[in-house]
Each structure stands twice: as C-alpha cells, then as structure tokens.
Amino acid sequence: MIIDRSSVVLLTGASSGIGASLAVMCGARGATVVLVARRADRLATVADEVRAAGGTPVVIVADVSSEADCERVVRTTIEQAGTVDVLVNNAGRGNCASVEDTTTEQLQSIMSLNVNALFWLTGRVLPIMKARNSGSIITVASVAGKMGFPFNAAYVAAKHAAVGFTAGLRAELMATNIHATVVCPDGVTTEWGTATEGSPIGDLFMKGIRASKRYAQQLERPLPPLKRMISADDAASVILSAIEAGRSNDVYTHDGSYEQMLAVAADRMAQEDAMAPLYLGMIEAYQELTPQRT
C-alpha cells in the first residue's frame, strides 16, 4: 500500500520516538495522520511537524489501555478523516521487575496497553477495511516477542502475545486484501528505557552490559551478540517500507535479528548460553538495585 495524499494513517504512541518519526514520514507523503497518545503537548508538537512536512494531522488525546478510549479513537477518526487505510499499533510500555516483584497492577497495566489495545483497536478498524477489502495493520512488537530478557517478563510475555496476535490475524485475513505485519525492533534510541514501569530498565541493561565483559571472561565465552542501537528515524523507515510492501514476513529493524531469532527458535538453550554474560550481569545489577528479600 503506497502512502500518499489519499491515505489515512491511524498511529498510536505518536507523541515520541518511533511513532513521532513515522508520523512525520507519513506526513511527508501527504497523508492524513491521526496522532494518538496521552500527552497533549507532545502531540501538538508532532502535529506541527507533520503539517510542516506536508501532511494533515488529526490529534486525539487518548489512553489506548482503556477500551472506551480505543472506541473513541476509531469513532473520532472516522468522523474527522472519513476512513482508516493503515492502523499502526505502536503504543507500548515496558516494565522492570523480577517475576516475584511484578505486582498485579503492573501486570495488568502492561497487558492492557501492549495486548488488549491490539484487539480493541484492530477489532474496530477491521470492518472499515473489510468493507472495501483493503488496508494494512502494523503491530510494533519487539525482539522481546521472540526471545527472553530478565526482569521484564511482563513485557516479554506481552510482546510474545503481540506476535501471536498478528499470526492469528493474518490467518483470518488470508482471503482478503488486508495485510497484517508484526515489526520487531531491537535497541532504538528513544525514551523507552527510562519510561518503564517499576524503574528504568535502560539503567539495568547498561549495568548488565558493563558486567557482561567480566562474566564473559569468567565463563570463557564471547561477549553476547548485542545489536547496535539505531535511531527512531531508522526504525520508522523500516516500518514505512513494511506498510508499502504489503504482505511480508515478520519484519526486523536491525541487521542480524532475523538470523538470531531463527537460532532462538532452533535451540533456545544455545541462545541463552550465548546471552548468559549479559543475563548474569543484569542479575547482579538487579540485586544491587533492589532491596534484598528476607
């Protein structure tokens, strides 16, 4: 599906990071971009950037972890833009807590935003797309939807669910011209690592990476196969290409991620062993940052 002046793109998590970058890129194609997020001030800034790029912004302040807000988002989009050609399920948030430290409230919050919103928004957009047998649904998951990382099991579980959601959706859409695609980024230079529930997991990763060098020496193993961070613009460019590609396999934003996920699927223990220096470093860091249980 080519994004142009006739396109209406409904984009959640549009106030910063990948979402904001993608919004401006779609605006540069002349599209109407429906910007959805909780922060009105940030949305206003992105709307100005979309307008300056040549697009038409529609701003909807909403929390898509609420089913009522998801219903309002789709209803308002139809009222103001007329249709939905592309839905980008980009809103998401991580957590930082061991399994035993993950509260029910945190678990429900993570699942509502990262999983429930997919059903609430997609379910309301699909009848519009099916009526004209055309559309694209992009769900931004993570490599955490394919493999595990310590101290954010709620997020890992949610992103695995996002991958499964897309697989089920694709099967349902086989007889249509509506395409569903999951995108799995690795590290992207956004505020994600500091906005996690519980505490900033970015700090935990950085401490774990520093300690991983020592653990690699102790275990006599190579350093874990970590990918370099990329910019939000780079990740958004991959997503835009995925929209325009139509039907495609699961999409990765980082070189080497596809091969790494194949290896995970083939031999999870081998991949855990390869990541062990990082995991052990993160365990050490979490123990230092968290009061010891008695």
KABELTA-V521843 format. One record per residue. N is the residue number from 0. RES is the residue in one letter. SS is DSSP state (a for helix, b for strand, c for the rest). OMEGA is omega in radians with two decimals (NA if undefined). Layout:
((N	RES	SS	OMEGA) (N	RES	SS	OMEGA))
This chain:
((0	M	c	3.14) (1	I	c	3.09) (2	I	c	3.14) (3	D	c	-3.05) (4	R	c	3.12) (5	S	c	-3.01) (6	S	c	2.98) (7	V	b	-3.10) (8	V	b	3.07) (9	L	b	-2.96) (10	L	b	3.08) (11	T	b	-3.07) (12	G	c	-2.96) (13	A	c	-3.00) (14	S	c	-3.10) (15	S	c	3.00) (16	G	a	-3.09) (17	I	a	-3.11) (18	G	a	3.13) (19	A	a	3.12) (20	S	a	3.14) (21	L	a	3.13) (22	A	a	-3.12) (23	V	a	3.12) (24	M	a	3.09) (25	C	a	3.07) (26	G	a	3.13) (27	A	a	3.06) (28	R	c	3.13) (29	G	c	-3.05) (30	A	c	2.87) (31	T	b	-3.06) (32	V	b	3.12) (33	V	b	-3.02) (34	L	b	-3.08) (35	V	b	3.05) (36	A	b	-3.11) (37	R	c	-2.98) (38	R	c	-3.06) (39	A	a	-3.11) (40	D	a	3.11) (41	R	a	3.12) (42	L	a	3.12) (43	A	a	3.11) (44	T	a	3.13) (45	V	a	3.11) (46	A	a	3.09) (47	D	a	-3.13) (48	E	a	3.09) (49	V	a	-3.14) (50	R	a	3.13) (51	A	a	-3.14) (52	A	a	3.12) (53	G	c	-3.13) (54	G	c	3.11) (55	T	b	-3.13) (56	P	b	2.94) (57	V	b	-3.05) (58	V	b	3.06) (59	I	b	3.08) (60	V	b	-3.06) (61	A	c	3.05) (62	D	c	-3.02) (63	V	c	2.96) (64	S	c	3.06) (65	S	c	3.13) (66	E	a	3.13) (67	A	a	3.10) (68	D	a	3.09) (69	C	a	3.10) (70	E	a	-3.14) (71	R	a	3.13) (72	V	a	-3.11) (73	V	a	3.13) (74	R	a	-3.13) (75	T	a	3.09) (76	T	a	-3.14) (77	I	a	-3.14) (78	E	a	-3.02) (79	Q	a	-3.08) (80	A	a	3.04) (81	G	c	-3.08) (82	T	c	2.98) (83	V	c	3.06) (84	D	c	-3.09) (85	V	b	2.98) (86	L	b	3.07) (87	V	b	3.08) (88	N	b	-3.04) (89	N	c	-3.09) (90	A	c	3.13) (91	G	c	3.13) (92	R	c	3.13) (93	G	c	3.08) (94	N	b	3.09) (95	C	c	3.13) (96	A	b	2.99) (97	S	c	3.14) (98	V	a	-3.09) (99	E	a	3.11) (100	D	a	-3.13) (101	T	c	-3.11) (102	T	c	3.08) (103	T	a	3.14) (104	E	a	3.14) (105	Q	a	3.12) (106	L	a	-3.13) (107	Q	a	3.12) (108	S	a	-3.13) (109	I	a	-3.12) (110	M	a	-3.13) (111	S	a	-3.09) (112	L	a	-3.00) (113	N	a	-3.07) (114	V	a	-3.06) (115	N	a	-3.13) (116	A	a	3.12) (117	L	a	3.14) (118	F	a	-3.07) (119	W	a	-3.12) (120	L	a	-3.10) (121	T	a	-3.14) (122	G	a	3.14) (123	R	a	3.14) (124	V	a	-3.05) (125	L	a	3.12) (126	P	a	3.11) (127	I	a	-3.13) (128	M	a	-3.11) (129	K	a	-3.13) (130	A	a	3.13) (131	R	a	3.10) (132	N	c	3.14) (133	S	c	3.07) (134	G	b	3.12) (135	S	b	3.11) (136	I	b	-3.14) (137	I	b	3.05) (138	T	b	3.13) (139	V	b	3.11) (140	A	c	-3.09) (141	S	c	2.95) (142	V	a	3.02) (143	A	a	3.00) (144	G	a	-3.13) (145	K	c	-3.12) (146	M	c	-3.06) (147	G	c	2.99) (148	F	c	-3.09) (149	P	c	2.99) (150	F	c	2.89) (151	N	b	-3.08) (152	A	a	3.11) (153	A	a	3.12) (154	Y	a	3.12) (155	V	a	3.12) (156	A	a	-3.13) (157	A	a	-3.12) (158	K	a	2.96) (159	H	a	3.10) (160	A	a	3.12) (161	A	a	3.08) (162	V	a	3.12) (163	G	a	3.08) (164	F	a	-3.12) (165	T	a	3.12) (166	A	a	3.11) (167	G	a	3.13) (168	L	a	3.14) (169	R	a	3.14) (170	A	a	3.13) (171	E	a	-3.05) (172	L	c	-3.03) (173	M	c	-3.08) (174	A	c	-3.09) (175	T	c	3.03) (176	N	c	3.08) (177	I	b	-3.05) (178	H	b	3.08) (179	A	b	-3.05) (180	T	b	3.02) (181	V	b	3.12) (182	V	b	-3.06) (183	C	b	3.08) (184	P	c	2.89) (185	D	c	-3.06) (186	G	c	3.11) (187	V	b	-3.08) (188	T	c	3.06) (189	T	c	3.12) (190	E	a	-3.08) (191	W	a	-3.05) (192	G	a	3.13) (193	T	a	-3.06) (194	A	c	-3.12) (195	T	c	3.12) (196	E	b	-3.12) (197	G	c	3.07) (198	S	c	-3.10) (199	P	c	-3.13) (200	I	a	3.08) (201	G	a	3.09) (202	D	a	-3.13) (203	L	a	3.10) (204	F	a	-3.11) (205	M	a	3.09) (206	K	a	3.12) (207	G	a	3.12) (208	I	a	3.12) (209	R	a	-3.13) (210	A	a	-3.08) (211	S	a	3.13) (212	K	a	3.12) (213	R	a	-3.13) (214	Y	a	3.09) (215	A	a	3.10) (216	Q	a	-3.13) (217	Q	a	-3.10) (218	L	a	-3.08) (219	E	c	3.14) (220	R	c	3.05) (221	P	c	3.01) (222	L	c	-3.13) (223	P	c	-3.05) (224	P	c	-3.11) (225	L	c	3.12) (226	K	c	3.05) (227	R	c	3.09) (228	M	c	3.03) (229	I	b	-3.12) (230	S	c	3.05) (231	A	a	3.11) (232	D	a	3.14) (233	D	a	3.14) (234	A	a	3.13) (235	A	a	3.12) (236	S	a	3.09) (237	V	a	-3.14) (238	I	a	3.11) (239	L	a	3.09) (240	S	a	3.12) (241	A	a	3.09) (242	I	a	-3.05) (243	E	a	3.13) (244	A	a	-3.05) (245	G	c	-3.13) (246	R	c	3.14) (247	S	c	3.01) (248	N	c	3.01) (249	D	c	-3.00) (250	V	b	3.10) (251	Y	b	-3.09) (252	T	c	-3.03) (253	H	c	3.03) (254	D	c	3.09) (255	G	c	-3.11) (256	S	a	3.14) (257	Y	a	-3.13) (258	E	a	3.14) (259	Q	a	-3.13) (260	M	a	3.00) (261	L	a	3.13) (262	A	a	3.09) (263	V	a	-3.12) (264	A	a	-3.09) (265	A	a	-3.05) (266	D	c	-3.08) (267	R	a	-3.10) (268	M	a	3.13) (269	A	a	3.12) (270	Q	a	3.06) (271	E	a	3.10) (272	D	a	3.13) (273	A	a	-3.13) (274	M	a	-3.02) (275	A	a	3.11) (276	P	a	3.10) (277	L	a	-3.12) (278	Y	a	3.14) (279	L	a	3.08) (280	G	a	3.12) (281	M	a	3.06) (282	I	a	3.10) (283	E	a	-3.12) (284	A	a	-3.13) (285	Y	a	3.11) (286	Q	a	3.10) (287	E	a	-3.05) (288	L	a	-3.04) (289	T	c	3.07) (290	P	c	-3.10) (291	Q	c	3.06) (292	R	c	3.11) (293	T	c	NA))
